[in-house]
Amino acid sequence: MNREEILAKSQKENTGGDERVQDIRLRRDAFSAWGFSTLGIVMMFMKTFQGETPADILALFFWSSGLGFTYAGVWLKSKWQLAGGIVLLLAAAYYFYKFCVGLY
C-alpha cells in the first residue's frame, strides 16, 4: 500500500471522528441527559406541590428513554433493549393521554 491508500483507508474508518471526538460526544450526551433529568425532576416537584399532575413531564421522560432504548435495540439487535424501549414508549403514550385529558 502506498501513502494515499493508507490515508484513504484511515479516513474511511474514522468517519465518526477520532476516539477523542467520540468520547467528547458521549460525555456531552450524558451531561445533557443529566441536565434534562434534573430540571424535569425539579419541575415535577413544583407541579406536584401546586396540585397539578406532572403527566406532561413524565411523558417526556418516558418518550426520551424509550426512543433511546428502541434505537439501541434496533442497531444492536438486542431484543431486551427493544422490548424495554417499547414498554417505555407505551408508558409515554399513557402519560401523554393523561396530559391531554387533563387539558379539557
C-alpha positions as CSV (number, residue, x, y, z in Angstrom):
1,M,0.0,0.0,0.0
2,N,1.2,3.4,-0.8
3,R,0.7,6.5,1.4
4,E,-2.5,7.7,-0.3
5,E,-4.2,4.3,0.0
6,I,-3.4,4.1,3.7
7,L,-4.6,7.6,4.3
8,A,-7.9,7.0,2.4
9,K,-8.5,3.8,4.4
10,S,-7.8,5.6,7.7
11,Q,-10.2,8.4,6.7
12,K,-12.9,5.9,5.8
13,E,-12.5,4.1,9.1
14,N,-12.7,7.3,11.1
15,T,-15.8,8.9,9.6
16,G,-17.3,9.5,13.0
17,G,-14.2,11.2,14.3
18,D,-11.2,10.0,16.2
19,E,-11.5,8.5,19.7
20,R,-11.3,11.9,21.5
21,V,-14.1,13.3,19.5
22,Q,-16.3,10.2,20.1
23,D,-15.5,10.4,23.8
24,I,-16.5,14.1,23.9
25,R,-19.8,13.3,22.1
26,L,-20.5,10.5,24.6
27,R,-19.8,12.7,27.6
28,R,-21.8,15.6,26.0
29,D,-24.9,13.3,25.6
30,A,-24.6,12.0,29.2
31,F,-24.2,15.6,30.6
32,S,-27.2,16.7,28.6
33,A,-29.3,13.8,29.8
34,W,-28.4,14.5,33.4
35,G,-29.3,18.2,33.0
36,F,-32.7,17.2,31.4
37,S,-33.4,14.8,34.2
38,T,-32.5,17.2,36.9
39,L,-34.6,20.0,35.5
40,G,-37.5,17.6,34.9
41,I,-37.5,16.3,38.5
42,V,-37.5,19.9,39.9
43,M,-40.4,20.8,37.6
44,M,-42.3,17.6,38.7
45,F,-41.9,18.5,42.3
46,M,-43.1,22.1,41.7
47,K,-46.1,20.9,39.8
48,T,-47.0,18.3,42.4
49,F,-46.8,20.8,45.2
50,Q,-49.1,23.1,43.3
51,G,-51.6,20.3,43.0
52,E,-51.1,19.7,39.3
53,T,-50.3,16.4,37.6
54,P,-46.8,16.0,36.2
55,A,-48.1,13.8,33.4
56,D,-46.6,16.0,30.7
57,I,-43.1,15.8,32.2
58,L,-43.4,12.1,32.8
59,A,-44.4,11.6,29.1
60,L,-41.3,13.5,28.1
61,F,-39.1,11.3,30.3
62,F,-40.6,8.1,29.1
63,W,-40.5,9.2,25.5
64,S,-36.8,10.2,25.6
65,S,-35.8,7.0,27.4
66,G,-38.0,4.8,25.2
67,L,-36.5,6.3,22.0
68,G,-33.0,5.7,23.3
69,F,-33.7,2.0,24.2
70,T,-35.5,1.4,21.0
71,Y,-32.7,2.9,18.9
72,A,-30.1,0.8,20.7
73,G,-32.2,-2.3,20.5
74,V,-32.6,-2.0,16.7
75,W,-29.0,-1.2,15.9
76,L,-27.5,-3.7,18.4
77,K,-30.1,-6.3,17.6
78,S,-30.9,-6.7,21.3
79,K,-34.5,-7.9,21.9
80,W,-34.3,-6.9,25.6
81,Q,-33.4,-3.3,24.8
82,L,-36.1,-3.2,22.1
83,A,-38.7,-4.6,24.4
84,G,-37.8,-2.2,27.2
85,G,-38.0,0.7,24.7
86,I,-41.4,-0.4,23.6
87,V,-42.6,-0.6,27.2
88,L,-41.3,2.9,27.8
89,L,-42.9,4.3,24.7
90,L,-46.2,2.8,25.8
91,A,-45.8,4.5,29.2
92,A,-45.1,7.8,27.3
93,A,-48.3,7.3,25.3
94,Y,-50.3,6.7,28.5
95,Y,-48.9,9.8,30.3
96,F,-49.4,11.9,27.1
97,Y,-53.0,10.7,27.0
98,K,-53.4,11.7,30.7
99,F,-52.0,15.1,30.0
100,C,-54.3,15.6,27.0
101,V,-57.4,14.5,29.0
102,G,-56.4,17.0,31.8
103,L,-56.4,19.8,29.3
104,Y,-60.1,19.5,28.6
